[in-house]
């Protein structure tokens, strides 16, 4: 009985590995048709999204995402170990606040979680860690940085039931993502990581406080040659 159980476990594991890799490979060229997060949100908030290609996304939106969420994005292979180490070393009993653009969860990790896995904390957060690490590494190796950034800006939630930069640009500013100004892009990205709580319009206190900081960081990093290559 134990041998049979072990045989089935190995078969299921192999099937999951092969099927997930094939799906990941397809998503190198095709946007994910639906995600667990989008399905979950659709019951409460509806589903508003409009996938666009990378050349239909404003340079400002790409720059704002990197400036706010992961300034080491061009240099790491999915994991920012320096940011992770800092996040695990609180000062005097308080949780240490990472500088803007140095979140412990990289753009690659956020993409892996949003496209292939699920949200939420508690025990499900810890169950998610191993497959998240696998998908993070694989999309770095298979997709490349430009594709990761493109999918990230199309897949993440940017308001209740609003997924992707195109849907957000249309909802908040009545224009396509390709025409977002620096300030508009910074305002949208400032709603992360909790777009249900931190609203763009009407502007929440958090977004009002954060987007000028993102604008400053955009100015600071835009001349970096590796970042310039990614956002052009």
PyMOL commands that set and color helices and strands:
alter all, ss='L'
color gray80, all
select helices_A, chain A and resi 2-26+36-45+54-56+59-69+81-87+107-116+123-142+145-155+165-173+177-179+182-189+205-221+225-231
alter helices_A, ss='H'
color red, helices_A
select strands_A, chain A and resi 48-49+162-163
alter strands_A, ss='S'
color yellow, strands_A
deselect
rebuild
show_as cartoon
